[in-house]
Amino acid sequence: MHGLGALMITLSALSPGLGVFVVGGDVLREAGGGAILAFIAAALLGVAMASVYSELISAFPDTGAEYTLLGRTVGPSGGFAALGLILMGAPSGSAITSLGVASYLKVAFPGLPLVPCALTLTAIAYLIAVLNIRLSAFVTGVFLTLEILSLVVLGALGLAHPHRGIATLLHPALPLPHGGLAPVSLAVMGTAFAGAVYAFNGYSGVVSVSEEIHDPHARVTGVVFGALGLACLLEILPMAGVWLGARDLPAMLTATSPVAAFAREAGGPLLAYAMSLSVAVALFNCNIANSLMFGRQLYSTGRDGVWSEPVNRALATIHPRLHSPWVATLVMGGLSMIACLVPLHLLVLLIGSGTSMIYVAVCLGVIAGRRNGATNHSLHRTPLYPLAPAIALIALTFLLVESLGDPEGRIGVIAALVIMAVSVALYRLYLRRRGRWAHRGPDADRESAGALERDLA
């Protein structure tokens, strides 16, 4: 496929609808008017991370994602630390998204059972992901159009009929019980920022389908920044519209879904009903796009020889007609269905901490790649290096410190560290001694020897 198909899949995986209706609602409830500043700060962090990712992806457009990016810059141990987080986060992310779709469908169909519905939606998403990549891109493109339309309508409702001035966006405040606004504390803004970061996560997903893009070395940077730029417009403007256009702030912020409550207030029950369905479509579309990517990430481990020989052969199987890694995709679908049975709160803890850890590792990866020359052939060089990775590392350190200060957040960080340690031990104590593992994606012959030398060093 060309850049447009990759952009549709990547933007669908990022899912601006999820960022506004799900993450945005939580951030609004937490920080009130500060939610928009939190989203702007998260978007700026996204620009820094997009620059870092683009340099690595342009150098190594391999479906293994961070597992390969770090394996070829930091060394195989770094790659396996990322692989553990990927194998934990991918099924968790699919399950969270499917449970989110089911919860929004329950608004339209109250008698719908939550978990069975999530299991069914997960199975359908992964079956669609088995299709030819161009057909899957077309399906996600149709759903993405509906998602974008709903966000445009939402933003227009608020921005066309504001009930407070734009200046309130620059002064984070929450409504008081008896009227008026109270300033939002710095600690609350930190928590809101942590949530907003997840709203923009996904622009790097193009790496997982990069081997199916014409001239990926040259195109992936445009896809990464295109997806992030569109997400910024499609998330920040509707969020501003919701805050400015809400007539009754306390009622909206105490609702189960603040953004849906605003849609009901501003557009009536019919629009609220349509918005609930559009959110379900957006989340389901996100699940399809992520299913494409997660299956290909697992496929890369079979191609590289991570598992036993029979398992490697199965995971590396490509469908003769659909040209997709169908076995790996269905295996990941089965794992995601199992994750639907895990409590949602635990899934959120695991994926949030794992995402922050991967971002830190990617920043270290681009620094290592510059120092050891692994990324010298990249067509994209991070502007003002090392400013972008330095800013990202400072922001991510802040997020991790905030998480460690919270009892529940601490559980997620510790779990991520344990998973990374076990993954590195698997490589060092078993795979390295066995001697048959190696990166076997594009440019593998040129890069694998250097990666192994960096790991031994």
For each residue, the residues with C-beta under 8 A, 3 or more apart:
1: 4 5 6 133 134 137 209 212 213 214
2: 5 6 213 214 219
3: 6 7 213 219 222 223 226
4: 1 7 8
5: 1 2 8 9 133 134 137 138 141 213
6: 1 2 3 9 10 137 206 209 210 213 219 220 223
7: 3 4 10 11 206 222 223 226 227
8: 4 5 11 12 137 140 141 144
9: 5 6 12 13 136 137 140 205 206 209 289 292 293
10: 6 7 13 14 202 203 205 206 223 224 227 289
11: 7 8 14 15 16 144 226 227 230 231
12: 8 9 15 140 141 143 144 147 285 286 288 289
13: 9 10 202 205 286 289 290 293
14: 10 11 19 200 201 202 203 205 227 228 231 286
15: 11 12 18 19 147 202 282 283 285 286 289
16: 11 19 20 147 148 151 230 231 234 235 282
17: 20 21 147 150 151 278 279 281 282 283 286
18: 15 21 22 23 97 100 199 279 282 283 286
19: 14 15 16 22 23 24 199 200 231 235
20: 16 17 23 24 25 151 154 199 234 235 238 239 259
21: 17 18 24 25 257 259 260 275 279 282
22: 18 19 25 26 100 279 283
23: 18 19 20 26 27 195 196 198 199
24: 19 20 21 27 28 35 39 199 235 238 239 242 259
25: 20 21 22 28 29 257 258 259 260
26: 22 23 29 30 195
27: 23 24 30 31 35 38 39 192 195 196 199
28: 24 25 31 32 35 239 242 243 252 253 258 259
29: 25 26 253 254 258
30: 26 27 35 188 191 192 195
31: 27 28 34 35 38 172 174 184 188 189 191 192
32: 28 35 172 173 174 175 181 184 243 249 253
33: 36 37 168 169 171 172 173 174 181 184 243
34: 31 37 38 172 173 174 184 188 189 192
35: 24 27 28 30 31 32 38 39 192 196 239 243
36: 33 39 40 169 236 239 240 243
37: 33 34 40 41 169 170 172 189
38: 27 31 34 35 41 42 189 192 193 195 196
39: 24 27 35 36 42 43 196 199 235 236 239
40: 36 37 43 44 236
41: 37 38 44 45 193 196
42: 38 39 45 46 193 196 197 199 200
43: 39 40 46 47 200 228 231 232 235 236
44: 40 41 47 48
45: 41 42 48 49 197 200 391 392 395
46: 42 43 49 50 197 200 203 228 231 232
47: 43 44 50 51 228 388
48: 44 45 51 52 388 389 391 392 395
49: 45 46 52 53 204 359 362 363 388 392
50: 46 47 53 54 203 204 224 225 228
51: 47 48 54 55 380 382 383 388
52: 48 49 55 56 362 363 366 382 388 389 392
53: 49 50 56 57 203 204 207 224 362
54: 50 51 57 58 220 221 224 225 380 382
55: 51 52 58 59 366 369 375 378 380 381 382
56: 52 53 59 60 69 73 362 365 366 369 375 378
57: 53 54 60 61 69 204 206 207 210 220 221 224
58: 54 55 61 217 218 220 221 378 379 380
59: 55 56 72 217 369 374 375 377 378
60: 56 57 68 69 72 441 442 443 447
61: 57 58 207 210 211 213 216 217 220 442
62: 65 68 69 207 210 211 300 439 441 442
63: 68 207 208 209 210 211 296 297 299 300 441
64: 67 68 69 71 79 297 300 301 304 439 441
65: 62 68 69 82 86 204 205 207 208 293 297 300
66: 69 70 79 82 83 85 86 358 361 362
67: 64 70 71 79 80 82 83 86 297 300 301
68: 60 62 63 64 65 71 72 79 300 439 441
69: 56 57 60 62 64 65 66 72 73 79 82 207 362 365
70: 66 67 73 74 78 79 81 82 361 362 365
71: 64 67 68 74 75 76 78 79 80 82 439 451
72: 59 60 68 69 79 369 374 439 447 448 450 451
73: 56 69 70 78 365 366 368 369 372 374 375 451 454
74: 70 71 77 78 79 361 364 365 368 454
75: 71 78 79 451 452 454 455 456 457
76: 71 79 80 427 432 437 451 452 455
77: 74 80 81 424 427 428 455
78: 70 71 73 74 75 81 82 361 364 365 368 455
79: 64 66 67 68 69 70 71 72 74 75 76 82 83 451
80: 67 71 76 77 83 84 423 424 426 427 431
81: 70 77 78 84 85 361 420 423 424
82: 65 66 67 69 70 71 78 79 85 86 358 361
83: 66 67 79 80 86 87 301 306 423
84: 80 81 87 88 419 420 422 423 424
85: 66 81 82 88 89 354 357 358 416 419 420 423
86: 65 66 67 82 83 89 90 297 358
87: 83 84 90 91 298
88: 84 85 91 92 350 351 354 416 419
89: 85 86 92 93 350 351 354 355 358
90: 86 87 93 94 290 294 297 298 332 335 336
91: 87 88 94 95 294 332 335 336 338 339
92: 88 89 95 96 339 342 347 350 351 354
93: 89 90 96 97 290 294 351
94: 90 91 97 98 122 125 287 290 291 294 332 333 336 339
95: 91 92 98 99 118 122 336 337 339 340 342 344 347
96: 92 93 99 100 344 347 348 351
97: 18 93 94 100 101 283 284 286 287 290
98: 94 95 101 102 118 119 121 122 125 283 287 336 340
99: 95 96 102 103 114 115 118 340 344
100: 18 22 96 97 103 104 283
101: 97 98 104 105 117 118 121 280 283 284 287
102: 98 99 105 106 112 114 115 117 118 121
103: 99 100 106 107 114
104: 100 101 107 108 276 277 279 280 283
105: 101 102 108 109 112 117 276 277 280
106: 102 103 109 110 112 114 117
107: 103 104 110 260 273 276
108: 104 105 273 276 277 280
109: 105 106 112
110: 106 107
111:
112: 102 105 106 109 117
113: 116 117
114: 99 102 103 106 117 118
115: 99 102 118 119 340 341
116: 113 119 120
117: 101 102 105 106 112 113 114 120 121
118: 95 98 99 101 102 114 115 121 122 340
119: 98 115 116 122 123 337 340
120: 116 117 123 124
121: 98 101 102 117 118 124 125 284 287
122: 94 95 98 118 119 125 126 287 333 336 337 340
123: 119 120 126 127 333 337
124: 120 121 127 128
125: 94 98 121 122 128 129 284 287 288 291 333
126: 122 123 129 130 291 295 329 330 332 333 336
127: 123 124 130 333
128: 124 125 131 136 139 288 291
129: 125 126 136 288 291 292 295 324 329 333
130: 126 127 295 319 322 324 326 329 330
131: 128 135 136 139 322 324
132: 135 136 322 323 324
133: 1 5 136 137 209 212 292 323 324
134: 1 5 137 138
135: 131 132 138 139
136: 9 128 129 131 132 133 139 140 288 292
137: 1 5 6 8 9 133 134 140 141
138: 5 134 135 141 142
139: 128 131 135 136 142 143 288
140: 8 9 12 136 137 143 144 285 288 289
141: 5 8 12 137 138 144 145
142: 138 139 145 146
143: 12 139 140 146 147 281 282 284 285 288
144: 8 11 12 140 141 147 148 285
145: 141 142 148 149
146: 142 143 149 150 278 281 282
147: 12 15 16 17 143 144 150 151 278 281 282 285
148: 16 144 145 151 152 234
149: 145 146 152 153 278
150: 17 146 147 153 154 274 275 278 279 282
151: 16 17 20 147 148 154 155 234 235 238
152: 148 149 155 156 238
153: 149 150 156 157 267 271
154: 20 150 151 157 158 238 241 242 259 262 263 275
155: 151 152 158 159 237 238 240 241
156: 152 153 159 160 241
157: 153 154 160 161 241 245 262 263 266 267
158: 154 155 161 162 238 240 241 242 243 244 245 246 262 266
159: 155 156 162 237 240 241 244 245
160: 156 157 245
161: 157 158 245 266
162: 158 159 165 166 244 245
163: 244 245 246 247
164: 168 243 244
165: 162 168 244
166: 162 169 170 244
167: 170 171
168: 33 164 165 171 173 181 243 244
169: 33 36 37 166 240 243 244
170: 37 166 167
171: 33 167 168 183
172: 31 32 33 34 37 183 184 189
173: 32 33 34 168 181 182 183 184
174: 31 32 33 34 181 182 184 253
175: 32 179 180 181 182 249 250 253
176: 179 180 181 182
177: 250
178:
179: 175 176
180: 175 176
181: 32 33 168 173 174 175 176
182: 173 174 175 176
183: 171 172 173
184: 31 32 33 34 172 173 174 188 189 192
185: 188 189
186: 189 190
187: 190 191
188: 30 31 34 184 185 191 192
189: 31 34 37 38 172 184 185 186 192 193
190: 186 187 193 194 398 399 402
191: 30 31 187 188 194 195 402
192: 27 30 31 34 35 38 184 188 189 195 196
193: 38 41 42 189 190 196 197 399
194: 190 191 197 198 352 399 402 403
195: 23 26 27 30 38 191 192 198 199
196: 23 27 35 38 39 41 42 192 193 199 200
197: 42 45 46 193 194 200 201 355 356 399
198: 23 194 195 201 352 355
199: 18 19 20 23 24 27 39 42 195 196 235
200: 14 19 42 43 45 46 196 197 203 228 231 232 235
201: 14 197 198 355
202: 10 13 14 15 205 227 231
203: 10 14 46 50 53 200 206 224 225 227 228 231
204: 49 50 53 57 65 207 224 362
205: 9 10 13 14 65 202 208 209 289 290 293
206: 6 7 9 10 57 203 209 210 213 220 223 224 227
207: 53 57 61 62 63 65 69 204 210 220
208: 63 65 205 292 293 294 296 297
209: 1 6 9 63 133 205 206 212 213 292 293 296
210: 6 57 61 62 63 206 207 213 216 220
211: 61 62 63 216 296 441 442
212: 1 133 209
213: 1 2 3 5 6 61 206 209 210 216 219 220 223
214: 1 2 219
215: 218 219
216: 61 210 211 213 219 220 442
217: 58 59 61 220 379
218: 58 215 221 379
219: 2 3 6 213 214 215 216 222 223
220: 6 54 57 58 61 206 207 210 213 216 217 223 224
221: 54 57 58 218 224 225 379 380
222: 3 7 219 225 226
223: 3 6 7 10 206 213 219 220 226 227
224: 10 50 53 54 57 203 204 206 220 221 227 228
225: 50 54 203 221 222 228 229
226: 3 7 11 222 223 229 230
227: 7 10 11 14 202 203 206 223 224 230 231
228: 14 43 46 47 50 200 203 224 225 231 232
229: 225 226 232 233
230: 11 16 226 227 233 234
231: 11 14 16 19 43 46 200 202 203 227 228 234 235
232: 43 46 200 228 229 235 236
233: 229 230 236 237
234: 16 20 148 151 230 231 237 238
235: 16 19 20 24 39 43 151 199 200 231 232 238 239
236: 36 39 40 43 232 233 239 240
237: 155 159 233 234 240 241
238: 20 24 151 152 154 155 158 234 235 241 242
239: 20 24 28 35 36 39 235 236 242 243
240: 36 155 158 159 169 236 237 243 244
241: 154 155 156 157 158 159 237 238 244 245
242: 24 28 154 158 238 239 245 246 252 258 259 262
243: 28 32 33 35 36 158 164 168 169 239 240 246
244: 158 159 162 163 164 165 166 168 169 240 241
245: 157 158 159 160 161 162 163 241 242 262 266
246: 158 163 242 243 249 252 262 265 266
247: 163 265 266
248: 251 252 265
249: 32 175 246 252 253
250: 175 177 253 254
251: 248 254 255 261 265
252: 28 242 246 248 249 255 258 261 262 265
253: 28 29 32 174 175 249 250 258
254: 29 250 251
255: 251 252 258 260 261
256: 260 261
257: 21 25 260 261
258: 25 28 29 242 252 253 255 261 262
259: 20 21 24 25 28 154 242 262 263 275
260: 21 25 107 255 256 257 263 264 272 275 276 279
261: 251 252 255 256 257 258 264 265
262: 154 157 158 242 245 246 252 258 259 265 266
263: 154 157 259 260 266 267 271 272 275
264: 260 261 267 268 269 271 272
265: 246 247 248 251 252 261 262
266: 157 158 161 245 246 247 262 263 271
267: 153 157 263 264 270 271 272 275
268: 264 271 272
269: 264 272 273
270: 267 273 274
271: 153 263 264 266 267 268 274 275
272: 260 263 264 267 268 269 275 276
273: 107 108 269 270 276 277
274: 150 270 271 277 278
275: 21 150 154 259 260 263 267 271 272 278 279
276: 104 105 107 108 260 272 273 279 280
277: 104 105 108 273 274 280 281
278: 17 146 147 149 150 274 275 281 282
279: 17 18 21 22 104 150 260 275 276 282 283
280: 101 104 105 108 276 277 283 284
281: 17 143 146 147 277 278 284 285
282: 15 16 17 18 21 143 146 147 150 278 279 285 286
283: 15 17 18 22 97 98 100 101 104 279 280 286 287
284: 97 101 121 125 143 280 281 287 288
285: 12 15 140 143 144 147 281 282 288 289
286: 12 13 14 15 17 18 97 282 283 289 290
287: 94 97 98 101 121 122 125 283 284 290 291
288: 12 125 128 129 136 139 140 143 284 285 291 292
289: 9 10 12 13 15 140 205 285 286 292 293
290: 13 90 93 94 97 205 286 287 293 294
291: 94 125 126 128 129 287 288 294 295 329 332 333 336
292: 9 129 133 136 208 209 288 289 295 296 329
293: 9 13 65 205 208 209 289 290 296 297
294: 90 91 93 94 208 290 291 297 298 329 332 336
295: 126 129 130 291 292 298 299 324 325 326 328 329 330 331 332 333
296: 63 208 209 211 292 293 299 300 325 328 329
297: 63 64 65 67 86 90 208 293 294 300 301 332
298: 87 90 294 295 301 302 315 325 328 329 331 332
299: 63 295 296 302 303 315 316 325 328 329
300: 62 63 64 65 67 68 296 297 303 304 441
301: 64 67 83 297 298 304 306 307 315
302: 298 299 305 306 307 311 312 313 314 315 316 328
303: 299 300 312 315 316 440 441
304: 64 300 301 437 438 439 440 441
305: 302 312 436 437 438 440
306: 83 301 302 312 431 437
307: 301 302 311 312 315
308: 311 312
309: 312 313
310: 313 314
311: 302 307 308 314 315
312: 302 303 305 306 307 308 309 315 316
313: 302 309 310 316 317
314: 302 310 311 317 327
315: 298 299 301 302 303 307 311 312 325 327 328 331
316: 299 302 303 312 313 325 328
317: 313 314 325 326 327 328
318: 323 324 325 326
319: 130 322 323 324 325 326
320: 323
321:
322: 130 131 132 319 326
323: 132 133 318 319 320
324: 129 130 131 132 133 295 318 319 329
325: 295 296 298 299 315 316 317 318 319 328 329
326: 130 295 317 318 319 322 329 330
327: 314 315 317 330 331
328: 295 296 298 299 302 315 316 317 325 331 332
329: 126 129 130 291 292 294 295 296 298 299 324 325 326 332 333
330: 126 130 295 326 327 333 334
331: 295 298 315 327 328 334 335
332: 90 91 94 126 291 294 295 297 298 328 329 335 336
333: 94 122 123 125 126 127 129 291 295 329 330 336 337
334: 330 331 337 338
335: 90 91 331 332 338 339
336: 90 91 94 95 98 122 126 291 294 332 333 339 340
337: 95 119 122 123 333 334 340 341
338: 91 334 335 341 342
339: 91 92 94 95 335 336 342 347
340: 95 98 99 115 118 119 122 336 337
341: 115 337 338
342: 92 95 338 339 346 347
343: 346 347
344: 95 96 99 347 348
345: 348 349
346: 342 343 349 350
347: 92 95 96 339 342 343 344 350 351
348: 96 344 345 351 352
349: 345 346 352 353 408 409 411 412 415
350: 88 89 92 346 347 353 354 412 415 416
351: 88 89 92 93 96 347 348 354 355
352: 194 198 348 349 355 356 403 409 412
353: 349 350 356 357 400 403 409 412 413 415 416
354: 85 88 89 92 350 351 357 358 412 416 419
355: 89 197 198 201 351 352 358 359
356: 197 352 353 359 360 396 399 400 403
357: 85 353 354 360 361 400 413 416 417 420
358: 66 82 85 86 89 354 355 361 362
359: 49 355 356 362 363 392 396
360: 356 357 363 364 393 396 397 400
361: 66 70 74 78 81 82 357 358 364 365
362: 49 52 53 56 66 69 70 204 358 359 365 366
363: 49 52 359 360 366 367 389 392 393 396
364: 74 78 360 361 367 368 389 393
365: 56 69 70 73 74 78 361 362 368 369
366: 52 55 56 73 362 363 369 370 375 382 389
367: 363 364 370 371 386 389
368: 73 74 78 364 365 371 372 374 454
369: 55 56 59 72 73 365 366 372 373 374 375 378
370: 366 367 373 375 385 386
371: 367 368
372: 73 368 369 450 454
373: 369 370 376
374: 59 72 73 368 369 447 450 451 454
375: 55 56 59 73 366 369 370 378
376: 373
377: 59
378: 55 56 58 59 369 375 381
379: 58 217 218 221
380: 51 54 55 58 221
381: 55 378 385
382: 51 52 54 55 366 385 386 388 389
383: 51 388
384: 387 388
385: 370 381 382 388 389
386: 367 370 382 389 390
387: 384 390 391
388: 47 48 49 51 52 382 383 384 385 391 392
389: 48 52 363 364 366 367 382 385 386 392 393
390: 386 387 393 394
391: 45 48 387 388 394 395
392: 45 48 49 52 359 363 388 389 395 396
393: 360 363 364 389 390 396 397
394: 390 391 397 398
395: 45 48 391 392 398 399
396: 356 359 360 363 392 393 399 400
397: 360 393 394 400 401
398: 190 394 395 401 402
399: 190 193 194 197 356 395 396 402 403
400: 353 356 357 360 396 397 403 404 413
401: 397 398 404 405
402: 190 191 194 398 399 405 406 409
403: 194 352 353 356 399 400 406 409 410 412 413
404: 400 401 409 410 413
405: 401 402 409 410
406: 402 403 409 410
407: 410 411
408: 349 411 412
409: 349 352 353 402 403 404 405 406 412 413
410: 403 404 405 406 407 413 414
411: 349 407 408 414 415
412: 349 350 352 353 354 403 408 409 415 416
413: 353 357 400 403 404 409 410 416 417
414: 410 411 417 418
415: 349 350 353 411 412 418 419
416: 85 88 350 353 354 357 412 413 419 420
417: 357 413 414 420 421
418: 414 415 421 422
419: 84 85 88 354 415 416 422 423
420: 81 84 85 357 416 417 423 424
421: 417 418 424 425
422: 84 418 419 425 426
423: 80 81 83 84 85 419 420 426 427
424: 77 80 81 84 420 421 427 428
425: 421 422 428 429
426: 80 422 423 429 430 431
427: 76 77 80 423 424 430 431 432 437
428: 77 424 425 431 432
429: 425 426 432 433
430: 426 427 433 434
431: 80 306 426 427 428 434 436 437
432: 76 427 428 429 435 437 455
433: 429 430
434: 430 431 437
435: 432
436: 305 431
437: 76 304 305 306 427 431 432 434
438: 304 305 444 448 452
439: 62 64 68 71 72 304 444 447 448 451
440: 303 304 305 444 448
441: 60 62 63 64 68 211 300 303 304 444
442: 60 61 62 211 216
443: 60 446 447
444: 438 439 440 441 447 448
445: 448
446: 443 449 450
447: 60 72 374 439 443 444 450 451
448: 72 438 439 440 444 445 451 452
449: 446 452 453
450: 72 372 374 446 447 453 454
451: 71 72 73 75 76 79 374 439 447 448 454 455
452: 75 76 438 448 449 455 456
453: 449 450 456 457
454: 73 74 75 368 372 374 450 451 457
455: 75 76 77 78 432 451 452
456: 75 452 453
457: 75 453 454
